């Protein structure tokens, strides 16, 4: 309501100017052809949602909006949700004397929330899945848990398929702009850390990595629950286990974007965390922690970092 209070005085001013101009034209020169109606509009962008305020001259019988993305409206002051990009918006007013169209460009910039979820224009959300293709310097594993997110060993194409866990490439992870989150494991199995699976879910293990040393993962029968997601951009500290020194430590992560989900993302772990390294419209690169110490008191401590990529489903 506040948006309309702010912008509507412009409508009154604009209509007054139009009326004054028309009267002046009629009095100065009766031969001047007056083109009616006239139209104009203003807009306010908030993320991916745009509030439009239309203004038309007296005598207008109808008006229509073309939002430039295939959608239209006949409301005077519509609200519309967009994807990322530039859109030429047209506001057309019609009367018995003809039509008049005003066109302006609306630009929606790629915020993190829009890139992750698709924004309000996608009420069903945006689904991601693990990317099978390897990108050098992006995917791999780091044998320390600290803020530098170092990759010590690279990955390769179809890594999960090579160790017998390729079905996990079909699982999807859906983020909705209102905070909802959903995991769909297509075959009823979820990708989990191997040590976590052996200690907490041994009876449900269906497939184990063929390379348990370098790829300590397993597919485990599991039914995900719908949940929610959020982001933490504050510094945070975790209790991890340094496999080089053989002792726990408490690294602090600064300047990172931590993705928080009530259900697992990518790999289910006892006490894992996920950092989004970068994200575009189609690709998301993350680093996620994994516990690998086979001890009932230490297996929940993150010990290594897996660097994975996701792509839009």
Secondary structure, 3 states (H helix, E strand, C coil): CHHHHHHHHHHHHHHHHHHHHHHHHHHHCCCCCCCCCCEEEEEEEECCEEEEEEEECCCCCEEEEECCCCCEECCCCCEEECCCEEEEEEEEEEECCEEEEEEEEEEECCCHHHHHHCCCCCCCCEEEEECCCCCCCCCEEECCCCCCCCCCEECCCCHHHHCCCHHHHHCEEEECCCCEEEEECCCCEEEEEHHHHHHHCHHHEEEECCCCCCCCEEEEECCCCCEEEEEECCCEECCEEECCCCEEECCEECCCEEEEECCCCCCECCCCCEEEEEECCCEEEEEEEECCCCCCCCCCCECEEEEEEEEEC
